[in-house]
Amino acid sequence: MAGVVYCGPHCLYNILQQQRRVPRVAEPGYLCLLDARTRDEYDESHIVTARRIEQSPTGEYLVPDSEELGYVRYCVVYDCQTSSLDCCDCEEEENEKACPVNGFFISLDAEEGIAVQHAQNLEQFTRHPVLVLSGGYSLFSAYYNFLRTQKILWMPQELDNFQLYPVEIIPLKLYMGNFKQACDQQIQKDLKIKAQVNISEQPTTLITEEGKYLHVPVPDSLETDLFSSFPTICHFIDTQLDDGVVLVFSSLGISRSSTVTMAYLMHSKQFSLKKAWNYVLKCKTNMRPHRGFVKQLSDWETKIHGTTITDISEPHY
């Protein structure tokens, strides 16, 4: 059996924000999000795209389509407020119990609730561990009330146009996204963004307060020098995180922004390049700095740690 893992609300948030050509929630087999609360609670509001676990006429809870569960990448179950122990940041890549996207997990010794019971019933059908949302709907909706809805049926076209938010790097503090998201006033309001780091060539005008906006206008090319800007960017983020939430973004949110985000994690948390790379990759699965930026990150690692730790000649990079 695949097993059961507790994941934090930040993990589910990032699962919902993944994208390839279209939002990944539109892909068959990506996410099966199941609400184990009562019908009245579900109808009042639930997490976007969630389906309620149905009951038979005799009151027994029904297992969703077993064929669907057999190939789904993420099966997430939540109830009202499953016990929430202290969340642990899965910094150690060898930790097999870590949640695979923006890994936040809690011990399986937590008090069992109805979501855990459902997860244990479902794990026999899944290839991957069933995720139980730590803190349940109550905690998730407190963090991300903009992801609550009363909508039950989602048409394919609606999922294709699903509103994506920047991914969360440091919970409720640091986000990474693209230019379109940075210009969306509602997204800035929902995430309480107070400062922006713009690593695209095009300027934005959404953040007008002095000292809250840093623009490093560089192209996404092999000749671009971001290394010389790393100290300025890291200092800016450090300063702004003391006062509020920061968004780092570039045109597509894939290359330049992920490079800067990794540089910041190496600076602030003393991560190696490998550790920063794996961490950001869990948050945004399609991030991809080009080779020039990878070399600059390697140089940044050497500057911070006094030695080269990560072998960037490996195909992974």
NUKOL-163237 format. One record per residue (C-alpha): residue in three letters; x, y, z. Coordinates in Angstrom, 1 decimal. Layout:
BEGIN
pt logu = ALA, u = X, v = Y, w = Z
...
END
This chain:
BEGIN
pt logu = MET, u = 0.0, v = 0.0, w = 0.0
pt logu = ALA, u = 1.1, v = 3.5, w = -0.7
pt logu = GLY, u = 0.8, v = 4.8, w = 2.8
pt logu = VAL, u = -0.6, v = 8.0, w = 4.4
pt logu = VAL, u = 1.2, v = 11.3, w = 4.9
pt logu = TYR, u = 0.1, v = 14.4, w = 6.7
pt logu = CYS, u = 0.8, v = 17.6, w = 4.7
pt logu = GLY, u = 0.5, v = 21.2, w = 5.7
pt logu = PRO, u = -1.7, v = 23.8, w = 4.1
pt logu = HIS, u = 1.3, v = 25.3, w = 2.3
pt logu = CYS, u = 1.8, v = 22.0, w = 0.6
pt logu = LEU, u = -1.7, v = 21.9, w = -0.8
pt logu = TYR, u = -1.5, v = 25.5, w = -1.8
pt logu = ASN, u = 1.5, v = 24.8, w = -4.0
pt logu = ILE, u = -0.1, v = 21.7, w = -5.4
pt logu = LEU, u = -3.0, v = 23.8, w = -6.6
pt logu = GLN, u = -0.7, v = 26.4, w = -8.2
pt logu = GLN, u = 1.4, v = 24.1, w = -10.6
pt logu = GLN, u = 1.3, v = 24.7, w = -14.3
pt logu = ARG, u = 2.5, v = 23.2, w = -17.6
pt logu = ARG, u = 0.8, v = 24.4, w = -20.7
pt logu = VAL, u = -2.4, v = 24.8, w = -18.7
pt logu = PRO, u = -3.0, v = 24.7, w = -14.9
pt logu = ARG, u = -2.2, v = 21.2, w = -13.7
pt logu = VAL, u = -5.6, v = 21.0, w = -11.9
pt logu = ALA, u = -7.0, v = 20.8, w = -15.4
pt logu = GLU, u = -5.0, v = 17.6, w = -16.2
pt logu = PRO, u = -6.8, v = 14.3, w = -15.7
pt logu = GLY, u = -4.9, v = 12.3, w = -13.0
pt logu = TYR, u = -3.2, v = 15.2, w = -11.4
pt logu = LEU, u = -5.3, v = 15.9, w = -8.2
pt logu = CYS, u = -8.1, v = 14.2, w = -6.4
pt logu = LEU, u = -9.1, v = 16.6, w = -3.6
pt logu = LEU, u = -11.7, v = 15.1, w = -1.3
pt logu = ASP, u = -13.8, v = 16.8, w = 1.4
pt logu = ALA, u = -14.8, v = 14.5, w = 4.3
pt logu = ARG, u = -17.0, v = 17.1, w = 6.2
pt logu = THR, u = -20.7, v = 17.1, w = 6.3
pt logu = ARG, u = -22.9, v = 18.0, w = 3.4
pt logu = ASP, u = -23.9, v = 21.3, w = 5.1
pt logu = GLU, u = -20.3, v = 22.3, w = 5.7
pt logu = TYR, u = -19.3, v = 21.4, w = 2.2
pt logu = ASP, u = -22.2, v = 23.4, w = 0.7
pt logu = GLU, u = -21.4, v = 26.4, w = 2.8
pt logu = SER, u = -17.8, v = 26.5, w = 1.4
pt logu = HIS, u = -14.9, v = 24.2, w = 0.5
pt logu = ILE, u = -11.5, v = 24.3, w = -1.1
pt logu = VAL, u = -11.5, v = 25.0, w = -4.8
pt logu = THR, u = -11.9, v = 21.8, w = -7.0
pt logu = ALA, u = -12.7, v = 19.7, w = -4.0
pt logu = ARG, u = -15.3, v = 16.9, w = -4.2
pt logu = ARG, u = -17.3, v = 15.7, w = -1.2
pt logu = ILE, u = -16.8, v = 12.0, w = -0.2
pt logu = GLU, u = -20.3, v = 10.6, w = -0.8
pt logu = GLN, u = -22.3, v = 8.3, w = 1.5
pt logu = SER, u = -24.4, v = 5.3, w = 0.5
pt logu = PRO, u = -28.1, v = 5.2, w = 1.5
pt logu = THR, u = -27.0, v = 3.1, w = 4.5
pt logu = GLY, u = -24.6, v = 5.8, w = 5.7
pt logu = GLU, u = -21.4, v = 4.2, w = 4.5
pt logu = TYR, u = -18.8, v = 6.4, w = 2.9
pt logu = LEU, u = -18.1, v = 5.5, w = -0.8
pt logu = VAL, u = -14.7, v = 5.1, w = -2.3
pt logu = PRO, u = -14.2, v = 7.3, w = -5.4
pt logu = ASP, u = -13.5, v = 5.7, w = -8.8
pt logu = SER, u = -10.8, v = 3.2, w = -8.0
pt logu = GLU, u = -9.4, v = 3.4, w = -11.5
pt logu = GLU, u = -9.0, v = 7.2, w = -11.1
pt logu = LEU, u = -7.2, v = 6.7, w = -7.8
pt logu = GLY, u = -4.9, v = 4.2, w = -9.4
pt logu = TYR, u = -3.2, v = 6.8, w = -11.5
pt logu = VAL, u = -3.8, v = 10.1, w = -9.8
pt logu = ARG, u = -0.6, v = 11.9, w = -8.7
pt logu = TYR, u = -2.0, v = 13.6, w = -5.6
pt logu = CYS, u = -4.9, v = 12.3, w = -3.5
pt logu = VAL, u = -5.6, v = 14.8, w = -0.7
pt logu = VAL, u = -8.3, v = 14.3, w = 2.0
pt logu = TYR, u = -9.4, v = 16.9, w = 4.5
pt logu = ASP, u = -11.9, v = 17.2, w = 7.3
pt logu = CYS, u = -12.8, v = 20.2, w = 9.5
pt logu = GLN, u = -9.7, v = 20.4, w = 11.7
pt logu = THR, u = -7.5, v = 17.3, w = 11.7
pt logu = SER, u = -5.0, v = 17.5, w = 14.5
pt logu = SER, u = -2.2, v = 19.9, w = 13.5
pt logu = LEU, u = 1.2, v = 19.2, w = 15.2
pt logu = ASP, u = 4.2, v = 21.3, w = 14.6
pt logu = CYS, u = 4.9, v = 21.4, w = 10.9
pt logu = CYS, u = 8.4, v = 20.3, w = 9.8
pt logu = ASP, u = 10.2, v = 21.7, w = 6.8
pt logu = CYS, u = 11.4, v = 18.7, w = 4.8
pt logu = GLU, u = 14.9, v = 20.0, w = 4.2
pt logu = GLU, u = 16.4, v = 16.6, w = 4.1
pt logu = GLU, u = 15.8, v = 15.1, w = 0.7
pt logu = GLU, u = 16.2, v = 11.6, w = 1.9
pt logu = ASN, u = 13.2, v = 11.9, w = 4.2
pt logu = GLU, u = 10.8, v = 9.5, w = 2.6
pt logu = LYS, u = 7.7, v = 10.8, w = 4.5
pt logu = ALA, u = 8.1, v = 14.3, w = 3.1
pt logu = CYS, u = 5.3, v = 15.8, w = 1.1
pt logu = PRO, u = 6.5, v = 16.1, w = -2.5
pt logu = VAL, u = 5.5, v = 19.7, w = -3.2
pt logu = ASN, u = 6.8, v = 22.4, w = -0.8
pt logu = GLY, u = 7.2, v = 19.7, w = 1.7
pt logu = PHE, u = 5.5, v = 20.3, w = 5.0
pt logu = PHE, u = 4.5, v = 17.2, w = 6.9
pt logu = ILE, u = 3.6, v = 16.2, w = 10.4
pt logu = SER, u = 4.0, v = 13.0, w = 12.3
pt logu = LEU, u = 1.6, v = 10.1, w = 11.7
pt logu = ASP, u = 1.2, v = 9.9, w = 15.5
pt logu = ALA, u = -1.3, v = 12.7, w = 15.3
pt logu = GLU, u = -4.8, v = 12.0, w = 16.7
pt logu = GLU, u = -6.8, v = 10.2, w = 14.0
pt logu = GLY, u = -9.8, v = 12.0, w = 12.6
pt logu = ILE, u = -12.3, v = 11.2, w = 9.9
pt logu = ALA, u = -9.8, v = 12.4, w = 7.2
pt logu = VAL, u = -7.2, v = 9.9, w = 8.4
pt logu = GLN, u = -9.7, v = 7.1, w = 8.4
pt logu = HIS, u = -10.7, v = 7.9, w = 4.8
pt logu = ALA, u = -7.1, v = 8.1, w = 3.7
pt logu = GLN, u = -6.4, v = 4.7, w = 5.2
pt logu = ASN, u = -9.3, v = 3.3, w = 3.2
pt logu = LEU, u = -8.0, v = 4.9, w = 0.0
pt logu = GLU, u = -4.4, v = 4.1, w = 0.2
pt logu = GLN, u = -4.9, v = 0.6, w = -1.1
pt logu = PHE, u = -6.0, v = 2.1, w = -4.5
pt logu = THR, u = -3.3, v = 4.7, w = -5.0
pt logu = ARG, u = 0.3, v = 4.5, w = -6.3
pt logu = HIS, u = 1.4, v = 7.5, w = -4.2
pt logu = PRO, u = 0.8, v = 8.2, w = -0.5
pt logu = VAL, u = -2.6, v = 9.7, w = 0.3
pt logu = LEU, u = -2.1, v = 13.1, w = 1.8
pt logu = VAL, u = -4.1, v = 14.2, w = 4.8
pt logu = LEU, u = -4.4, v = 18.0, w = 5.2
pt logu = SER, u = -3.0, v = 19.1, w = 8.6
pt logu = GLY, u = -5.4, v = 21.4, w = 10.3
pt logu = GLY, u = -8.1, v = 20.6, w = 7.9
pt logu = TYR, u = -10.4, v = 23.0, w = 6.2
pt logu = SER, u = -10.3, v = 25.4, w = 9.2
pt logu = LEU, u = -6.5, v = 26.1, w = 9.0
pt logu = PHE, u = -6.3, v = 26.1, w = 5.2
pt logu = SER, u = -9.2, v = 28.6, w = 4.8
pt logu = ALA, u = -7.7, v = 30.8, w = 7.5
pt logu = TYR, u = -4.5, v = 31.0, w = 5.5
pt logu = TYR, u = -6.0, v = 31.1, w = 2.0
pt logu = ASN, u = -9.6, v = 32.3, w = 2.3
pt logu = PHE, u = -9.4, v = 33.3, w = -1.4
pt logu = LEU, u = -9.3, v = 29.6, w = -2.3
pt logu = ARG, u = -12.7, v = 28.9, w = -0.7
pt logu = THR, u = -15.7, v = 28.4, w = -2.9
pt logu = GLN, u = -19.2, v = 27.1, w = -3.1
pt logu = LYS, u = -18.7, v = 25.9, w = -6.7
pt logu = ILE, u = -19.3, v = 22.2, w = -7.1
pt logu = LEU, u = -19.0, v = 21.4, w = -10.8
pt logu = TRP, u = -16.0, v = 22.5, w = -12.8
pt logu = MET, u = -16.2, v = 22.4, w = -16.6
pt logu = PRO, u = -12.9, v = 21.6, w = -18.5
pt logu = GLN, u = -12.8, v = 25.1, w = -19.9
pt logu = GLU, u = -13.1, v = 26.6, w = -16.4
pt logu = LEU, u = -10.2, v = 24.4, w = -15.2
pt logu = ASP, u = -8.1, v = 25.5, w = -18.2
pt logu = ASN, u = -8.6, v = 29.1, w = -17.1
pt logu = PHE, u = -8.1, v = 28.3, w = -13.4
pt logu = GLN, u = -6.7, v = 31.4, w = -11.6
pt logu = LEU, u = -3.1, v = 30.5, w = -10.5
pt logu = TYR, u = -1.3, v = 32.4, w = -7.8
pt logu = PRO, u = 2.5, v = 32.7, w = -7.2
pt logu = VAL, u = 4.0, v = 29.6, w = -5.5
pt logu = GLU, u = 4.9, v = 29.9, w = -1.9
pt logu = ILE, u = 8.6, v = 29.7, w = -1.0
pt logu = ILE, u = 8.6, v = 30.7, w = 2.7
pt logu = PRO, u = 5.1, v = 30.2, w = 4.1
pt logu = LEU, u = 3.0, v = 33.3, w = 4.1
pt logu = LYS, u = 6.2, v = 35.4, w = 3.6
pt logu = LEU, u = 8.0, v = 34.9, w = 0.3
pt logu = TYR, u = 6.3, v = 34.1, w = -3.1
pt logu = MET, u = 7.7, v = 33.5, w = -6.6
pt logu = GLY, u = 5.6, v = 34.2, w = -9.7
pt logu = ASN, u = 5.4, v = 35.7, w = -13.1
pt logu = PHE, u = 4.9, v = 39.2, w = -14.6
pt logu = LYS, u = 1.1, v = 38.8, w = -15.1
pt logu = GLN, u = 0.6, v = 37.7, w = -11.5
pt logu = ALA, u = 2.7, v = 40.7, w = -10.3
pt logu = CYS, u = 0.4, v = 43.1, w = -12.2
pt logu = ASP, u = -2.8, v = 41.5, w = -10.8
pt logu = GLN, u = -4.1, v = 43.7, w = -8.0
pt logu = GLN, u = -6.4, v = 41.0, w = -6.6
pt logu = ILE, u = -3.5, v = 38.6, w = -6.3
pt logu = GLN, u = -1.4, v = 41.2, w = -4.5
pt logu = LYS, u = -4.3, v = 41.9, w = -2.2
pt logu = ASP, u = -5.1, v = 38.2, w = -1.5
pt logu = LEU, u = -1.4, v = 37.4, w = -0.7
pt logu = LYS, u = -0.9, v = 40.7, w = 1.2
pt logu = ILE, u = 2.1, v = 41.5, w = -1.0
pt logu = LYS, u = 3.9, v = 44.5, w = 0.4
pt logu = ALA, u = 7.1, v = 44.5, w = -1.7
pt logu = GLN, u = 8.2, v = 43.2, w = -5.1
pt logu = VAL, u = 11.5, v = 42.1, w = -6.7
pt logu = ASN, u = 11.2, v = 42.4, w = -10.5
pt logu = ILE, u = 13.8, v = 40.4, w = -12.5
pt logu = SER, u = 12.2, v = 41.1, w = -15.9
pt logu = GLU, u = 13.1, v = 43.8, w = -18.3
pt logu = GLN, u = 9.6, v = 45.4, w = -18.2
pt logu = PRO, u = 8.8, v = 47.6, w = -15.2
pt logu = THR, u = 5.6, v = 47.5, w = -13.2
pt logu = THR, u = 3.8, v = 50.3, w = -11.4
pt logu = LEU, u = 1.6, v = 48.4, w = -8.9
pt logu = ILE, u = 4.0, v = 48.9, w = -6.0
pt logu = THR, u = 4.4, v = 52.7, w = -5.6
pt logu = GLU, u = 5.6, v = 53.0, w = -2.0
pt logu = GLU, u = 9.2, v = 54.1, w = -1.9
pt logu = GLY, u = 11.6, v = 51.4, w = -0.9
pt logu = LYS, u = 9.2, v = 48.6, w = -1.6
pt logu = TYR, u = 10.1, v = 47.9, w = -5.2
pt logu = LEU, u = 13.4, v = 46.6, w = -6.6
pt logu = HIS, u = 13.8, v = 46.3, w = -10.3
pt logu = VAL, u = 16.8, v = 44.4, w = -11.8
pt logu = PRO, u = 16.1, v = 44.7, w = -15.6
pt logu = VAL, u = 18.0, v = 41.8, w = -17.2
pt logu = PRO, u = 17.2, v = 39.6, w = -20.2
pt logu = ASP, u = 16.9, v = 35.8, w = -19.9
pt logu = SER, u = 20.1, v = 35.1, w = -21.8
pt logu = LEU, u = 23.3, v = 33.2, w = -21.3
pt logu = GLU, u = 25.3, v = 36.5, w = -21.2
pt logu = THR, u = 23.2, v = 38.0, w = -18.4
pt logu = ASP, u = 24.9, v = 38.8, w = -15.2
pt logu = LEU, u = 22.7, v = 38.2, w = -12.1
pt logu = PHE, u = 25.6, v = 37.3, w = -9.8
pt logu = SER, u = 26.6, v = 40.9, w = -9.2
pt logu = SER, u = 23.0, v = 41.7, w = -8.1
pt logu = PHE, u = 22.6, v = 38.8, w = -5.7
pt logu = PRO, u = 23.9, v = 40.8, w = -2.6
pt logu = THR, u = 21.5, v = 43.7, w = -3.4
pt logu = ILE, u = 18.6, v = 41.5, w = -4.0
pt logu = CYS, u = 19.2, v = 39.4, w = -0.8
pt logu = HIS, u = 19.6, v = 42.5, w = 1.3
pt logu = PHE, u = 16.4, v = 43.9, w = -0.1
pt logu = ILE, u = 14.4, v = 40.8, w = 0.6
pt logu = ASP, u = 15.8, v = 40.5, w = 4.1
pt logu = THR, u = 14.8, v = 44.0, w = 4.9
pt logu = GLN, u = 11.3, v = 43.7, w = 3.4
pt logu = LEU, u = 10.5, v = 40.4, w = 5.1
pt logu = ASP, u = 10.7, v = 42.2, w = 8.4
pt logu = ASP, u = 7.7, v = 44.3, w = 7.4
pt logu = GLY, u = 5.6, v = 42.0, w = 5.3
pt logu = VAL, u = 5.2, v = 39.7, w = 2.3
pt logu = VAL, u = 7.5, v = 39.8, w = -0.7
pt logu = LEU, u = 7.0, v = 38.6, w = -4.3
pt logu = VAL, u = 9.9, v = 37.7, w = -6.6
pt logu = PHE, u = 8.9, v = 37.5, w = -10.2
pt logu = SER, u = 10.2, v = 37.4, w = -13.8
pt logu = SER, u = 8.4, v = 37.3, w = -17.1
pt logu = LEU, u = 7.4, v = 33.6, w = -16.9
pt logu = GLY, u = 8.5, v = 32.9, w = -13.4
pt logu = ILE, u = 10.7, v = 30.0, w = -14.5
pt logu = SER, u = 14.3, v = 31.0, w = -15.0
pt logu = ARG, u = 15.3, v = 34.4, w = -13.6
pt logu = SER, u = 13.0, v = 34.5, w = -10.6
pt logu = SER, u = 13.9, v = 30.9, w = -9.6
pt logu = THR, u = 17.6, v = 31.8, w = -9.9
pt logu = VAL, u = 17.2, v = 34.8, w = -7.6
pt logu = THR, u = 15.0, v = 32.8, w = -5.2
pt logu = MET, u = 17.7, v = 30.1, w = -4.9
pt logu = ALA, u = 20.3, v = 32.7, w = -4.4
pt logu = TYR, u = 18.3, v = 34.1, w = -1.5
pt logu = LEU, u = 17.8, v = 30.7, w = 0.2
pt logu = MET, u = 21.5, v = 30.0, w = -0.1
pt logu = HIS, u = 22.1, v = 33.4, w = 1.6
pt logu = SER, u = 19.4, v = 33.4, w = 4.2
pt logu = LYS, u = 19.3, v = 29.7, w = 5.2
pt logu = GLN, u = 22.9, v = 28.7, w = 4.2
pt logu = PHE, u = 21.6, v = 26.1, w = 1.8
pt logu = SER, u = 23.9, v = 24.5, w = -0.7
pt logu = LEU, u = 22.9, v = 25.0, w = -4.3
pt logu = LYS, u = 21.7, v = 21.4, w = -4.4
pt logu = LYS, u = 19.5, v = 21.9, w = -1.4
pt logu = ALA, u = 18.1, v = 25.2, w = -2.7
pt logu = TRP, u = 17.5, v = 23.7, w = -6.1
pt logu = ASN, u = 15.5, v = 20.8, w = -4.7
pt logu = TYR, u = 13.6, v = 23.0, w = -2.4
pt logu = VAL, u = 12.5, v = 25.4, w = -5.1
pt logu = LEU, u = 11.8, v = 22.5, w = -7.5
pt logu = LYS, u = 9.3, v = 21.2, w = -4.9
pt logu = CYS, u = 7.6, v = 24.5, w = -4.8
pt logu = LYS, u = 7.5, v = 25.0, w = -8.6
pt logu = THR, u = 8.0, v = 21.8, w = -10.5
pt logu = ASN, u = 8.7, v = 23.5, w = -13.9
pt logu = MET, u = 11.3, v = 26.0, w = -12.7
pt logu = ARG, u = 14.4, v = 25.9, w = -15.0
pt logu = PRO, u = 17.3, v = 28.4, w = -14.8
pt logu = HIS, u = 19.4, v = 28.3, w = -17.9
pt logu = ARG, u = 23.1, v = 27.1, w = -17.8
pt logu = GLY, u = 24.5, v = 30.6, w = -17.4
pt logu = PHE, u = 22.5, v = 31.2, w = -14.2
pt logu = VAL, u = 23.4, v = 27.7, w = -12.9
pt logu = LYS, u = 27.1, v = 28.6, w = -13.2
pt logu = GLN, u = 26.4, v = 31.9, w = -11.4
pt logu = LEU, u = 24.6, v = 30.1, w = -8.6
pt logu = SER, u = 27.6, v = 27.7, w = -8.3
pt logu = ASP, u = 29.8, v = 30.8, w = -7.9
pt logu = TRP, u = 27.4, v = 32.2, w = -5.3
pt logu = GLU, u = 27.6, v = 28.9, w = -3.4
pt logu = THR, u = 31.4, v = 29.1, w = -3.4
pt logu = LYS, u = 31.3, v = 32.7, w = -2.1
pt logu = ILE, u = 28.9, v = 31.8, w = 0.7
pt logu = HIS, u = 30.4, v = 28.5, w = 1.9
pt logu = GLY, u = 34.0, v = 29.1, w = 0.9
pt logu = THR, u = 34.0, v = 26.0, w = -1.3
pt logu = THR, u = 32.1, v = 24.4, w = -4.1
pt logu = ILE, u = 29.6, v = 21.8, w = -2.7
pt logu = THR, u = 27.3, v = 21.1, w = -5.7
pt logu = ASP, u = 28.6, v = 19.4, w = -8.8
pt logu = ILE, u = 26.7, v = 21.3, w = -11.6
pt logu = SER, u = 28.0, v = 19.0, w = -14.3
pt logu = GLU, u = 25.4, v = 16.4, w = -13.2
pt logu = PRO, u = 22.5, v = 16.2, w = -15.8
pt logu = HIS, u = 20.1, v = 17.2, w = -13.0
pt logu = TYR, u = 21.3, v = 20.8, w = -13.4
END
